Amino acid sequence: MGQFDIVIIGQSGRIEAEALLLSASLRRHAPGFAGRLIVAEPQPGPLWPENPRMTDDGRAMLRDLGAEILPFENRHFGAAYPHGNKIEALAALPSAPFLFLDSDTLILGEIGSLPIDALPPSASMRREATWPVPRPEWPGYTASWRSLYDRFGLDFESSLDPTWPEEVWTRYLYFNAGWFCGPDADAFGARFLEYAVAIRDDPPTEIAAQPFDPWLDQVALPLVIHGLGGGRPGPALDGLDGALTCHYRSFPLLYARESDEVVEALERVAAPNRLKVLLKRHDPIRRMVYQRRGAKVRALFDRAALPPREKEIRTILRAHGFWMR
């Protein structure tokens, strides 16, 4: 088994509830995990108009589940771009192997079996063609991505997947930031912060008209991974987005598209009374899990013939009054 830290964000509201579920699922389904579970918590400051910290009882429950609460300061993002938490949190971590997980993730098996400490940086390939956004007079995928690699002195050609033709989005290195990992959290975080701030504040001309909210983290992420000698995940990481984790994104989406095993894992983890008291404060969990509306969502979809894009699933959920996050 590898030795590494799992890092997630813990924040007021929805993310606190998700962090509680992730932590409980880790303890239930991966009792052999020997690393640290670090819940990074943003602290009040000028970039947060409201207090971003978790509740006292939520924080206490996380500690009882074996998590370490790690406070960190937001100096570049904050409320204007909450996705930046995953970038700035890494600055508070030691130089050690890490696996970052979005808080809306369930642990399904012995995640400590992953050899994170022996692998180069990588990230989730469970992604869609969300960025760059094709638009009139844009220069295309190749010119857009090449401009970023050139900006940071990286080799563009070696990042490409030659099995895909020119101007097909899958040819270009692009990840979902729902999980990413590397052998050195400190080095990864420093590079991630440098690239993200530079892209936000001074993008190359070729992409200056592109939207960066909410995609900034996913724009910078492949550059960071490639620059640190990593790339697309190999077979050793197949358990992520597979048998070991589920990045469900929202509870209606979980019930709409995930397997029976994932639904059973969620409901099993959410069942203990002490946890239930805290989770019921979050409307989507209360309605989908405890009030059993998830079963109605599930009946709307055939898991063997789902719409190809998440956007289409959300449209169906909204039409039936089930979309919430």
PLY file of the C-alpha trace (Angstrom):
ply
format ascii 1.0
element vertex 325
property float x
property float y
property float z
element edge 324
property int vertex1
property int vertex2
end_header
0.00 0.00 0.00
1.09 3.57 -0.69
1.52 6.20 1.98
-0.23 9.46 1.18
-2.58 12.12 2.54
-6.15 12.59 1.35
-7.02 16.28 1.16
-10.53 17.71 0.88
-12.12 21.12 1.48
-14.43 21.73 4.44
-16.51 24.90 4.30
-19.84 26.22 5.56
-23.06 24.92 4.05
-23.17 22.26 1.36
-19.46 21.50 1.40
-19.50 20.78 5.15
-22.22 18.17 4.62
-20.32 16.62 1.72
-17.09 16.54 3.74
-18.89 14.71 6.53
-20.19 12.09 4.10
-16.79 11.63 2.47
-15.09 11.24 5.84
-17.69 8.74 7.05
-17.42 6.76 3.81
-13.63 6.62 4.16
-13.84 5.22 7.69
-16.51 2.71 6.75
-15.21 1.47 3.41
-11.45 1.92 3.76
-10.56 0.89 7.32
-7.04 0.02 6.14
-6.22 3.56 5.06
-3.12 4.52 7.03
-2.60 8.08 5.81
-4.07 11.32 7.07
-7.45 12.68 6.06
-6.93 16.44 5.96
-9.97 18.72 5.82
-8.65 22.10 4.68
-10.84 24.93 5.96
-10.74 28.50 4.59
-10.56 31.15 7.29
-12.44 34.46 7.52
-10.70 37.33 5.77
-11.16 40.20 3.32
-11.87 37.84 0.39
-14.88 36.34 2.20
-17.83 38.68 2.89
-19.28 35.95 5.15
-17.56 33.48 7.47
-16.58 30.42 5.37
-15.82 28.18 8.37
-17.79 25.07 9.21
-20.07 24.75 12.22
-18.58 23.73 15.56
-20.55 20.48 15.67
-19.62 19.66 12.07
-15.96 20.22 12.87
-16.23 18.05 15.99
-17.86 15.24 14.02
-15.11 15.35 11.41
-12.49 14.98 14.14
-14.40 12.03 15.59
-14.28 10.47 12.13
-10.49 10.75 12.22
-10.03 13.90 10.12
-7.51 16.66 10.81
-8.82 20.19 10.34
-6.23 22.35 8.59
-6.96 26.11 8.44
-5.65 28.08 5.47
-5.82 31.68 4.26
-7.20 32.88 0.94
-4.88 35.44 -0.59
-5.89 35.22 -4.25
-9.41 33.79 -4.69
-12.01 33.48 -1.91
-15.70 34.13 -2.54
-15.08 35.48 -6.06
-13.83 32.03 -7.13
-14.47 29.36 -4.48
-12.93 26.67 -6.70
-9.65 28.40 -5.86
-9.82 26.82 -2.40
-8.36 23.61 -3.82
-5.43 25.62 -5.18
-4.71 27.72 -2.10
-5.21 24.86 0.38
-2.20 23.02 -1.05
0.06 25.85 0.12
-0.67 24.82 3.72
0.37 21.19 3.13
3.78 19.59 3.63
5.98 18.23 0.84
4.39 14.80 0.86
2.38 12.56 -1.51
-1.27 13.60 -1.69
-4.60 12.82 -3.28
-6.99 15.76 -3.50
-10.68 14.83 -3.70
-13.59 17.16 -4.27
-15.82 16.99 -1.21
-18.72 15.66 -3.29
-17.03 12.26 -3.46
-17.78 8.94 -1.81
-15.10 6.41 -0.88
-16.22 2.94 -1.90
-13.24 0.72 -1.11
-9.69 0.44 0.22
-8.30 3.60 -1.28
-5.04 3.18 0.62
-4.10 0.47 -1.88
-3.33 3.12 -4.48
0.42 3.69 -5.06
0.07 7.49 -5.06
3.54 7.94 -3.57
5.15 6.05 -6.44
3.36 7.74 -9.36
3.82 11.01 -11.26
1.09 13.67 -10.97
-2.24 12.93 -12.64
-5.95 13.76 -12.46
-9.44 12.60 -13.34
-10.36 11.80 -16.93
-14.09 11.80 -16.13
-14.53 15.05 -17.98
-16.50 16.67 -20.79
-15.58 19.22 -23.46
-16.20 22.21 -21.24
-13.16 24.38 -22.11
-12.12 26.08 -24.32
-15.54 27.08 -25.59
-15.84 27.16 -29.39
-17.11 30.56 -30.51
-17.06 32.75 -33.63
-13.56 33.73 -34.72
-11.81 31.71 -32.01
-8.45 30.24 -33.09
-9.33 26.59 -32.36
-8.21 24.03 -29.78
-4.62 23.75 -30.94
-3.88 27.47 -30.93
-5.71 27.98 -27.63
-3.87 25.27 -25.74
-0.53 25.96 -27.42
-0.68 29.58 -26.24
-0.80 28.38 -22.63
2.04 25.90 -22.98
4.15 28.58 -24.64
3.33 31.09 -21.90
4.82 28.80 -19.24
7.67 27.37 -21.29
6.17 23.88 -21.55
6.42 21.41 -24.42
3.02 21.34 -26.09
3.51 18.48 -28.56
4.35 15.89 -25.89
1.07 16.62 -24.10
-1.07 15.52 -27.04
-2.87 12.22 -27.50
-2.02 11.38 -31.13
-4.77 8.76 -31.35
-7.21 11.67 -31.78
-7.14 13.98 -34.82
-6.36 17.68 -34.82
-9.12 19.91 -33.37
-10.92 17.06 -31.57
-11.01 18.10 -27.91
-9.86 14.73 -26.56
-6.50 15.15 -28.31
-5.56 17.80 -25.76
-4.59 17.20 -22.14
-7.68 18.10 -20.11
-8.88 16.82 -16.75
-11.76 17.06 -14.34
-10.36 18.61 -11.16
-12.55 16.33 -9.03
-9.40 14.44 -8.10
-5.73 15.04 -8.71
-2.63 13.65 -7.08
1.12 13.94 -6.93
4.23 13.05 -4.91
4.70 16.56 -3.46
1.71 18.68 -2.38
3.82 21.77 -1.71
5.47 21.82 -5.15
2.18 21.01 -6.86
0.36 23.78 -4.98
3.01 26.41 -5.74
2.88 25.64 -9.47
-0.94 25.48 -9.47
-1.20 28.89 -7.80
1.37 30.49 -10.11
-0.33 29.26 -13.27
-3.93 29.94 -12.19
-3.25 33.52 -11.10
-1.27 34.26 -14.28
-4.04 32.87 -16.52
-6.71 34.82 -14.65
-4.82 38.12 -14.60
-2.97 38.04 -17.93
-4.24 35.36 -20.33
-2.60 34.88 -23.73
-4.31 36.79 -26.54
-5.62 33.56 -28.09
-7.78 32.80 -25.05
-8.46 36.29 -23.68
-12.13 36.08 -24.72
-12.65 32.66 -23.11
-14.63 32.22 -19.85
-12.52 31.23 -16.83
-15.29 30.93 -14.25
-15.74 28.14 -13.25
-13.07 26.53 -15.45
-9.89 28.24 -14.25
-8.74 25.30 -12.11
-9.26 22.89 -15.02
-7.42 25.19 -17.42
-4.35 25.40 -15.19
-4.40 21.78 -13.99
-3.08 20.03 -17.14
-0.28 22.58 -17.39
0.74 21.90 -13.78
0.64 18.13 -14.22
2.52 18.18 -17.51
5.10 20.63 -16.15
5.77 18.35 -13.17
6.36 15.31 -15.37
2.90 13.78 -15.10
0.10 13.07 -17.52
-3.01 11.00 -18.11
-3.62 8.41 -15.38
-2.45 4.86 -15.98
-4.04 1.57 -14.89
-2.71 1.91 -11.34
-5.27 4.68 -10.74
-8.25 2.91 -12.31
-9.95 2.66 -8.92
-10.52 6.42 -8.89
-13.83 7.18 -10.62
-14.30 3.44 -10.43
-14.32 0.78 -7.73
-12.77 3.03 -5.06
-14.38 6.47 -5.47
-17.46 8.12 -6.93
-17.41 11.84 -7.68
-21.18 12.28 -7.70
-21.30 16.13 -8.01
-24.85 16.43 -6.66
-27.30 14.09 -4.97
-29.88 14.20 -7.79
-27.12 13.31 -10.26
-25.98 10.47 -8.01
-29.46 8.94 -7.97
-29.92 9.55 -11.70
-26.76 7.94 -13.04
-24.71 6.02 -10.50
-24.84 2.27 -9.86
-26.99 0.50 -7.29
-23.81 -0.14 -5.30
-23.08 3.60 -5.02
-26.65 4.37 -3.93
-26.47 1.63 -1.30
-23.10 2.95 -0.10
-24.48 6.48 0.27
-27.55 5.39 2.21
-25.53 3.06 4.43
-23.00 5.77 5.30
-25.72 8.39 5.93
-27.77 6.15 8.26
-26.16 6.63 11.73
-28.29 8.97 13.84
-25.54 11.30 14.99
-24.46 11.93 11.40
-28.04 12.13 10.20
-28.76 15.06 12.54
-26.00 17.08 10.87
-26.71 16.01 7.30
-30.42 16.84 7.48
-29.49 20.51 7.63
-28.59 20.26 3.94
-31.80 20.25 1.87
-30.67 18.03 -1.04
-29.51 15.28 1.35
-32.65 15.53 3.44
-34.93 15.33 0.43
-33.02 12.86 -1.75
-31.78 10.46 0.95
-33.99 10.74 4.03
-37.29 11.70 2.36
-36.65 9.09 -0.36
-37.04 11.41 -3.35
-33.88 9.85 -4.73
-35.91 6.74 -5.59
-38.23 8.88 -7.73
-35.23 10.40 -9.50
-33.85 6.95 -10.12
-37.07 5.83 -11.79
-36.72 8.58 -14.42
-33.54 7.16 -15.95
-32.25 3.99 -17.53
-28.66 3.67 -16.30
-27.83 1.59 -19.39
-28.96 4.39 -21.74
-28.25 7.70 -20.03
-28.15 10.98 -21.97
-24.57 11.51 -23.16
-24.03 14.87 -21.43
-24.54 15.85 -17.81
-26.34 19.00 -18.96
-29.09 16.86 -20.49
-29.55 14.91 -17.26
-29.83 18.17 -15.31
-32.46 19.42 -17.78
-34.61 16.34 -17.15
-34.18 16.71 -13.39
-35.23 20.37 -13.54
-38.28 19.54 -15.65
-39.48 17.19 -12.90
-38.62 19.53 -10.03
-35.75 17.40 -8.73
-32.68 19.52 -9.47
-31.00 20.91 -6.34
-27.50 21.32 -5.03
0 1
1 2
2 3
3 4
4 5
5 6
6 7
7 8
8 9
9 10
10 11
11 12
12 13
13 14
14 15
15 16
16 17
17 18
18 19
19 20
20 21
21 22
22 23
23 24
24 25
25 26
26 27
27 28
28 29
29 30
30 31
31 32
32 33
33 34
34 35
35 36
36 37
37 38
38 39
39 40
40 41
41 42
42 43
43 44
44 45
45 46
46 47
47 48
48 49
49 50
50 51
51 52
52 53
53 54
54 55
55 56
56 57
57 58
58 59
59 60
60 61
61 62
62 63
63 64
64 65
65 66
66 67
67 68
68 69
69 70
70 71
71 72
72 73
73 74
74 75
75 76
76 77
77 78
78 79
79 80
80 81
81 82
82 83
83 84
84 85
85 86
86 87
87 88
88 89
89 90
90 91
91 92
92 93
93 94
94 95
95 96
96 97
97 98
98 99
99 100
100 101
101 102
102 103
103 104
104 105
105 106
106 107
107 108
108 109
109 110
110 111
111 112
112 113
113 114
114 115
115 116
116 117
117 118
118 119
119 120
120 121
121 122
122 123
123 124
124 125
125 126
126 127
127 128
128 129
129 130
130 131
131 132
132 133
133 134
134 135
135 136
136 137
137 138
138 139
139 140
140 141
141 142
142 143
143 144
144 145
145 146
146 147
147 148
148 149
149 150
150 151
151 152
152 153
153 154
154 155
155 156
156 157
157 158
158 159
159 160
160 161
161 162
162 163
163 164
164 165
165 166
166 167
167 168
168 169
169 170
170 171
171 172
172 173
173 174
174 175
175 176
176 177
177 178
178 179
179 180
180 181
181 182
182 183
183 184
184 185
185 186
186 187
187 188
188 189
189 190
190 191
191 192
192 193
193 194
194 195
195 196
196 197
197 198
198 199
199 200
200 201
201 202
202 203
203 204
204 205
205 206
206 207
207 208
208 209
209 210
210 211
211 212
212 213
213 214
214 215
215 216
216 217
217 218
218 219
219 220
220 221
221 222
222 223
223 224
224 225
225 226
226 227
227 228
228 229
229 230
230 231
231 232
232 233
233 234
234 235
235 236
236 237
237 238
238 239
239 240
240 241
241 242
242 243
243 244
244 245
245 246
246 247
247 248
248 249
249 250
250 251
251 252
252 253
253 254
254 255
255 256
256 257
257 258
258 259
259 260
260 261
261 262
262 263
263 264
264 265
265 266
266 267
267 268
268 269
269 270
270 271
271 272
272 273
273 274
274 275
275 276
276 277
277 278
278 279
279 280
280 281
281 282
282 283
283 284
284 285
285 286
286 287
287 288
288 289
289 290
290 291
291 292
292 293
293 294
294 295
295 296
296 297
297 298
298 299
299 300
300 301
301 302
302 303
303 304
304 305
305 306
306 307
307 308
308 309
309 310
310 311
311 312
312 313
313 314
314 315
315 316
316 317
317 318
318 319
319 320
320 321
321 322
322 323
323 324
